[in-house]
Amino acid sequence: MGGRAAGARALLALLGLALALGGGGATCPERELERREEEANVVLTGTVEEIMNVDPVHHTYSCKVRVWRYLKGKDIVTHEILLDGGNKVVIGGFGDPLICDNQVSTGDTRIFFVNPAPQYMWPAHRNELMLNSSLMRITLRNLEEVEHCVEGVEMCLSGEN
């Protein structure tokens, strides 16, 4: 019996270590807002209208997003990317384990940092924008900070969600 108890304790210790290192409440290291803005060709605010293209293996998905405002890169969003009269886009990359805050529900309004899908992702993601970094909640402070980054103002801060 002592062997089983020791084995159970060891298993619990390993599970605790795994949770501390990689999941269940561990903080995700996010890049500075200035770097996130620089790496994104397009920054926009929008509302998730539909979740689509769910990949059951990789747990990733795309969303149809109604665009409210472009903070950066409106000229990069070509006619082929625009949907439904030009005010919606498809954004992919939700669920990507390399991006910290990347989960949304229908009706969520966020600030999206995106890039056009690279050719190696075609045809599955052709004419999609791809999530480039964590989503940001829309608050006055977050909007001001992102705008400052886009404009090159030195007060481009950390970008808290």
N, C-alpha and C positions, 0 to 999 in steps of 0.2 A: 504494500500500500504506500509506503514511503516514496517509492519510485514514481508512482502515478502523481502524487501530490507535488513532487519536485518538478515533474514534467509539466504539470498544469501551471505551476508558478512560472516556469521558464517560458511557456507559451504566452501567458499573460504579459510577461515582461517584454517579449518580442512584439506583441501587438501594441503595447504602450509606446515602444520605441518607434514602430512604424507610423503610428498616429502622430507622434511628436515630429517626425522628420518629414512626412509627406502628405498627410491628409488630416481630415477631421479637426479643423480649427487652426492648422498651421497657417501662418501668414504667407502670402504670396509676394515675392519681391517685385514691385512695380517700378518701371523706369520713370525717370523724372518727366514731368509734363512737357518740358521744353523739348526733350528728345523724342517723346511720343508724337508731338505735333510735327517736328521736323521729318520724322520717318513716314508720316502719313501724307499722301498726296491730296487727300480729300478729308475734310473735317466737316461734319454736318450734324444738325439736330433733326430728330425724326421720331415717329411713333411706329412701333411694330404692329402691322396689321394682320400678318399671316405668317405662320411657321410652316416651312416646307422643306422638301428634300432631306428628310431625316435619314441619317445613316445609322442603322441599328447596330452595326459592328463597331464603328469608331465613335458613336454617340455625338456626332456633329450634325449641324443643320444650318439651313439658310432661312432668311426672313424677308418678306416683302415689307418695306419700310416707307411710310409716307414722309417725305422730306418737308420740313418746315423752313429750314434756313441752312444755307451753305456758309460756313465760317472760313472755308479755304477750299480751293480747287474746283469751283463750279465748272470752269472751262474744261476740266479733265473728264467730266461726266458727259460722255457722248450721247448722241441721239439713240444709239443702239442699246445703251444701258438703261435709259429712261423708260418707264412703263406708264400705262394708264394716263395718257395726256401729259406726261412729263413731270409729274410730281411724286413719283414713286420709283424706288430702286430695289434690287435684290442684293442683300448683303449676306455673304457666306462666312464660314469660319467660327460660328457659334459652337461652343463645346470643345474648342481646341485646347488641349491641356497646356499648351505653351503660353496661353493668354489667361491672366488672373481672373478678372471679372468679365465673364463672357456668356452668361446665361440671361435670357429674357423670356418674357411671357407676352402674349398678345395684349396690346394696350400700353405697354411700357414705352415711355418717352425718354430718350437718352441722347448723349453726345457720342457720336460714332467717329472713330479714327480708322479710316479705311484706305485701301489702294485698289486699283483695278486688278482683277484676277490675272496672274501671269499666264502666258501661253501654255506652260506645261500642265496647267490645270484644266485646259480646254479639252474636250467640248463640254464636260460636265458643268463647269463654272464660267463658261463664256458669257460675256456681258453682265457679269456680277462684280460687285465690289467685295473685297475680302477684309474682314476685321483685322486690324493691324496691332491693336493693343486694347487694354481694358476699356470697357464702357464707362462713361461718367454719368452720374445723375445730373439732371438739370436743376441747378440752383443759381441764384444770381452770382454768387461768388465763383462757382465753377465756370459759368459763361464768361465772366470778366477775365478770369485767369487764362482761359483758352484764347479769348480775343487778344489779350496782351501778348501771348506767345505768337499768335499768327502775325500780329503787327510788329513783333520784334521788340516789344517793351521789356525793359530789364526786370520788371516786377513779375515775370512769369514764374509762378511759385510751384509747389509740389503737386497740386491738383488732387485734393482730397475728394473722395467719392461721397 
